[in-house]
């Protein structure tokens, strides 16, 4: 598909495949030992990583779109975006072929950050296991998330792509979260009631939900709303009664919707996600990402908004005790 019409999903090699062993060699022994190891093992396919089921589901949707619209270029286009060295490419290609994945576009930057290439590839979503690169992408205005492997395996649908989004600081801006952090929940409820009819500003993943909605409409127009192979979920800690209306009205003002909206009023998200079984769940708070992971959901952290600022000092103290 042509990049302009396609929905481009850029995935890093460590998100798509499990490469812990190789990463260890890279960290402990350096790049030469790493490349040599990859060359010596290039006929052994990597094991599937956290983003693998998501990519398989994207390809299942593409297969159905091609059946309905043989000439359309509006499909998911998956790009392998990695700072790996070109020599490692053979093992990656062998692994992709081994699993019958349809990934034709590679960007291998030989140690340089791939961030500058994301815009050139018209990227709609970037998934990586490297938090620093994801933060760089978010700063460039690209929808991005750090993807984590779940603590246990949970079977997901191979016929329907399921994507779950948190609301604030993911689909929406962090305006409301700032009020919670600064003034507490009571003030937040008052603020949301008063601003119920004022749409929230958009968050980093609004564009990706929009892209999914565009593809969903292609199925709806063929009378396949109930059989649509894409299903979206809003899974938010907001409570329906006090702050739910503003979230739904914001989506409506954008001409968007999610198939399901789940307002948890502060309850943990993990158990509900276990029932939904999404291929990926996006949240801006590591607390919710961890909770989802523990219950077997592939969760991805969106490093955006006030939740990051409040946690950063503690993280910095843990990681760099001697630095300012």
C-alpha positions as CSV (number, residue, x, y, z in Angstrom):
1,X,0.0,0.0,0.0
2,X,1.0,3.6,-0.6
3,X,2.1,5.3,2.7
4,X,-0.3,8.2,2.2
5,X,-3.4,6.1,2.3
6,X,-2.2,3.3,4.5
7,X,-2.3,3.3,8.3
8,X,1.3,2.9,9.2
9,X,2.3,1.0,12.3
10,X,6.0,1.2,13.1
11,X,7.1,-1.6,15.4
12,X,10.6,-2.1,16.9
13,X,12.3,-5.5,16.6
14,X,12.3,-5.9,20.4
15,X,8.6,-5.2,20.5
16,X,7.8,-7.7,17.7
17,X,10.2,-10.5,18.9
18,X,11.7,-11.7,22.1
19,X,15.3,-10.6,22.1
20,X,16.3,-10.6,25.8
21,X,19.2,-13.0,25.3
22,X,20.6,-10.9,22.5
23,X,20.1,-7.7,24.4
24,X,22.0,-9.1,27.3
25,X,25.0,-9.9,25.0
26,X,24.8,-6.4,23.6
27,X,24.8,-4.8,27.0
28,X,27.5,-7.0,28.6
29,X,29.8,-7.7,25.6
30,X,29.2,-4.9,23.2
31,X,28.1,-4.5,19.6
32,X,30.6,-6.8,17.9
33,X,29.7,-9.8,20.1
34,X,26.0,-9.0,19.5
35,X,26.3,-8.9,15.7
36,X,28.4,-12.1,15.7
37,X,25.8,-13.9,17.9
38,X,23.0,-12.8,15.5
39,X,24.9,-14.0,12.5
40,X,25.7,-17.4,14.1
41,X,22.0,-17.8,14.9
42,X,20.4,-16.3,11.8
43,X,18.6,-19.5,10.8
44,X,16.9,-19.7,14.2
45,X,13.7,-17.6,14.3
46,X,13.1,-15.3,17.2
47,X,10.2,-16.1,19.6
48,X,7.1,-13.9,19.3
49,X,7.3,-10.7,21.4
50,X,4.7,-8.4,23.1
51,X,3.5,-6.8,19.8
52,X,3.3,-10.0,17.9
53,X,-0.4,-10.8,18.5
54,X,-1.3,-7.2,17.7
55,X,0.6,-7.4,14.4
56,X,-1.1,-10.7,13.5
57,X,-4.5,-9.2,14.2
58,X,-3.7,-6.2,12.0
59,X,-2.9,-8.6,9.2
60,X,-6.2,-10.5,9.8
61,X,-8.1,-7.2,9.3
62,X,-6.0,-6.5,6.1
63,X,-7.1,-9.9,4.7
64,X,-10.7,-9.0,5.2
65,X,-10.3,-5.5,3.8
66,X,-8.6,-6.9,0.7
67,X,-11.6,-9.3,0.1
68,X,-14.1,-6.5,0.4
69,X,-12.1,-3.8,-1.4
70,X,-9.5,-5.5,-3.7
71,X,-8.2,-2.2,-5.1
72,X,-8.1,-0.2,-1.9
73,X,-4.9,1.0,-0.4
74,X,-6.5,1.8,2.9
75,X,-4.9,-1.0,4.9
76,X,-2.5,-1.4,7.8
77,X,1.1,-1.0,6.7
78,X,3.5,-2.5,9.2
79,X,7.1,-1.2,9.2
80,X,9.9,-2.7,11.2
81,X,11.6,0.3,12.7
82,X,14.8,-0.7,14.4
83,X,18.2,0.8,15.3
84,X,19.7,-2.7,14.7
85,X,22.6,-3.2,12.3
86,X,21.9,-4.3,8.8
87,X,23.7,-7.6,9.4
88,X,20.9,-8.6,11.8
89,X,18.4,-8.0,9.0
90,X,18.7,-11.6,7.7
91,X,17.7,-13.1,11.0
92,X,14.8,-10.6,11.3
93,X,13.7,-11.4,7.7
94,X,14.0,-15.2,8.4
95,X,11.8,-14.8,11.5
96,X,9.2,-12.7,9.6
97,X,9.0,-15.4,6.9
98,X,8.9,-18.2,9.4
99,X,5.7,-16.7,11.0
100,X,4.2,-15.7,7.6
101,X,4.1,-12.1,8.6
102,X,3.6,-9.5,5.8
103,X,6.2,-6.9,6.6
104,X,7.9,-5.5,3.6
105,X,9.2,-2.2,4.8
106,X,12.3,-2.2,7.1
107,X,14.1,0.8,8.5
108,X,17.4,-0.4,10.0
109,X,19.4,2.6,11.3
110,X,22.6,0.9,12.5
111,X,22.7,2.2,16.0
112,X,21.1,5.6,15.3
113,X,17.7,6.5,16.7
114,X,14.9,5.8,14.3
115,X,12.8,8.7,15.5
116,X,13.7,11.0,12.6
117,X,12.4,8.4,10.2
118,X,9.0,8.0,11.8
119,X,7.7,11.2,10.2
120,X,9.1,10.2,6.8
121,X,7.1,7.0,7.0
122,X,3.9,8.8,7.8
123,X,3.7,6.8,11.1
124,X,0.3,6.6,12.7
125,X,1.5,4.5,15.7
126,X,5.0,3.6,17.0
127,X,5.5,0.7,19.4
128,X,8.8,0.1,21.0
129,X,10.1,-1.5,24.2
130,X,12.5,1.4,24.6
131,X,10.9,4.1,26.8
132,X,13.4,6.7,25.8
133,X,12.7,6.4,22.0
134,X,8.9,6.4,22.8
135,X,9.3,9.7,24.7
136,X,11.2,11.1,21.8
137,X,8.4,10.1,19.4
138,X,5.7,11.6,21.6
139,X,7.7,14.9,21.7
140,X,7.7,14.9,17.9
141,X,3.9,14.6,18.0
142,X,3.8,11.0,16.9
143,X,1.4,8.5,18.7
144,X,3.7,6.1,20.5
145,X,3.8,3.8,23.5
146,X,6.2,1.5,25.3
147,X,4.9,-2.0,25.0
148,X,5.3,-4.6,27.8
149,X,5.0,-8.4,27.8
150,X,2.3,-9.7,30.1
151,X,3.2,-11.7,33.2
152,X,1.1,-14.6,31.9
153,X,-0.3,-15.6,28.5
154,X,-3.9,-14.9,27.7
155,X,-5.5,-16.1,24.5
156,X,-6.6,-13.3,22.2
157,X,-8.9,-13.4,19.1
158,X,-7.2,-14.1,15.8
159,X,-10.3,-12.9,13.9
160,X,-11.0,-9.5,15.5
161,X,-8.5,-6.8,16.4
162,X,-9.3,-5.4,19.9
163,X,-7.8,-2.2,21.0
164,X,-8.4,-0.6,24.5
165,X,-7.6,3.0,25.3
166,X,-7.5,4.9,28.6
167,X,-9.1,8.3,28.2
168,X,-7.3,11.2,30.0
169,X,-3.7,11.8,28.6
170,X,-4.2,9.0,26.0
171,X,-7.2,9.9,23.8
172,X,-7.7,13.2,25.5
173,X,-5.3,15.8,26.8
174,X,-4.2,15.7,30.5
175,X,-6.2,18.8,31.4
176,X,-8.5,16.9,33.8
177,X,-5.7,14.9,35.3
178,X,-3.9,18.1,36.1
179,X,-6.9,19.2,38.2
180,X,-7.0,15.9,40.1
181,X,-3.3,16.2,40.9
182,X,-3.4,19.8,41.9
183,X,-6.8,20.0,43.7
184,X,-8.1,16.5,44.4
185,X,-11.1,14.5,43.2
186,X,-13.9,16.7,44.5
187,X,-12.7,19.7,42.5
188,X,-12.2,17.4,39.5
189,X,-15.9,16.3,39.6
190,X,-17.0,19.9,39.9
191,X,-14.8,21.0,37.0
192,X,-16.0,18.2,34.8
193,X,-19.7,18.9,35.5
194,X,-19.1,22.6,34.8
195,X,-17.3,21.8,31.5
196,X,-19.4,18.9,30.4
197,X,-20.2,20.5,27.1
198,X,-16.7,21.8,26.4
199,X,-14.8,19.1,24.5
200,X,-11.4,18.1,25.9
201,X,-8.3,18.8,23.8
202,X,-6.9,15.9,21.9
203,X,-4.4,13.5,23.4
204,X,-1.5,11.7,21.7
205,X,-3.5,8.6,20.5
206,X,-6.6,10.4,19.3
207,X,-5.3,10.1,15.7
208,X,-4.9,6.4,16.0
209,X,-8.5,5.9,17.2
210,X,-9.5,8.1,14.2
211,X,-7.6,5.8,11.8
212,X,-9.2,2.7,13.3
213,X,-12.7,4.4,13.0
214,X,-12.0,5.1,9.3
215,X,-11.4,1.4,8.6
216,X,-14.4,0.3,10.7
217,X,-16.6,2.5,8.5
218,X,-15.4,0.5,5.5
219,X,-16.9,-2.6,7.1
220,X,-20.1,-0.8,8.2
221,X,-20.8,0.5,4.7
222,X,-20.9,-3.2,3.6
223,X,-23.5,-3.9,6.3
224,X,-20.9,-5.6,8.6
225,X,-21.2,-3.5,11.7
226,X,-21.9,-6.5,13.9
227,X,-19.2,-8.7,12.2
228,X,-16.6,-5.9,12.1
229,X,-13.1,-7.3,12.7
230,X,-12.0,-4.1,14.6
231,X,-13.4,-3.4,18.1
232,X,-12.4,-0.4,20.2
233,X,-12.8,0.1,24.0
234,X,-12.6,3.2,26.2
235,X,-11.5,1.9,29.6
236,X,-11.3,4.8,32.1
237,X,-11.0,5.3,35.8
238,X,-13.6,8.1,35.4
239,X,-17.0,7.4,36.9
240,X,-20.0,7.5,34.5
241,X,-22.2,9.6,36.7
242,X,-19.8,12.4,37.6
243,X,-17.4,12.7,34.7
244,X,-18.4,10.2,32.0
245,X,-20.5,12.5,29.9
246,X,-17.7,14.9,29.1
247,X,-15.5,12.0,27.8
248,X,-18.3,10.7,25.5
249,X,-19.3,14.2,24.3
250,X,-15.6,14.9,23.5
251,X,-15.5,11.8,21.3
252,X,-18.8,12.7,19.7
253,X,-17.5,16.3,18.9
254,X,-14.6,14.7,17.0
255,X,-17.0,12.5,15.0
256,X,-15.5,9.4,16.8
257,X,-16.8,6.7,19.0
258,X,-15.6,3.5,20.8
259,X,-17.6,0.3,20.5
260,X,-17.6,0.0,24.3
261,X,-17.1,2.6,27.0
262,X,-16.3,1.2,30.5
263,X,-16.3,3.7,33.4
264,X,-14.6,2.1,36.4
265,X,-14.9,4.9,39.0
266,X,-11.4,4.2,40.2
267,X,-11.6,0.4,40.3
268,X,-8.6,-1.6,39.0
269,X,-8.6,-2.1,35.2
270,X,-6.8,-5.5,35.1
271,X,-9.8,-7.8,35.8
272,X,-12.0,-6.0,33.2
273,X,-9.2,-6.1,30.6
274,X,-8.9,-9.8,31.2
275,X,-12.5,-10.2,30.1
276,X,-12.1,-8.0,27.1
277,X,-8.8,-9.6,26.0
278,X,-7.5,-6.7,23.9
279,X,-4.4,-7.2,21.7
280,X,-3.2,-4.0,23.2
281,X,-4.2,-1.6,26.0
282,X,-2.9,2.0,26.2
283,X,-2.6,3.9,29.4
284,X,-0.5,6.9,30.7
285,X,-0.1,5.5,34.2
286,X,2.4,2.7,34.9
287,X,0.2,1.6,37.8
288,X,-2.6,0.6,35.4
289,X,0.0,-0.8,32.9
290,X,1.4,-3.1,35.7
291,X,-2.1,-4.1,36.7
292,X,-3.0,-5.1,33.2
293,X,0.3,-7.0,32.7
294,X,-0.3,-9.0,35.8
295,X,-3.7,-10.2,34.5
296,X,-2.2,-11.3,31.1
297,X,-3.0,-8.2,29.0
298,X,-0.4,-6.7,26.6
299,X,-0.2,-3.2,27.9
300,X,1.5,-0.1,26.5
301,X,2.6,3.0,28.4
302,X,2.0,6.4,26.8
303,X,4.5,8.8,28.4
304,X,2.4,11.9,28.2
305,X,1.0,14.5,30.6
306,X,1.1,15.2,34.2
307,X,1.3,11.6,35.5
308,X,4.9,11.5,34.1
309,X,5.9,14.7,35.8
310,X,4.7,13.6,39.2
311,X,6.6,10.3,39.0
312,X,9.8,11.4,37.4
313,X,11.7,12.7,40.5
314,X,11.2,9.4,42.3
315,X,12.3,7.4,39.3
316,X,15.4,9.6,38.8
317,X,16.4,9.1,42.5
318,X,16.2,5.3,42.0
319,X,18.1,5.2,38.8
320,X,20.7,7.8,39.2
321,X,21.6,8.2,42.9
322,X,24.7,10.3,42.2
323,X,23.3,12.7,39.6
324,X,21.3,15.9,40.3
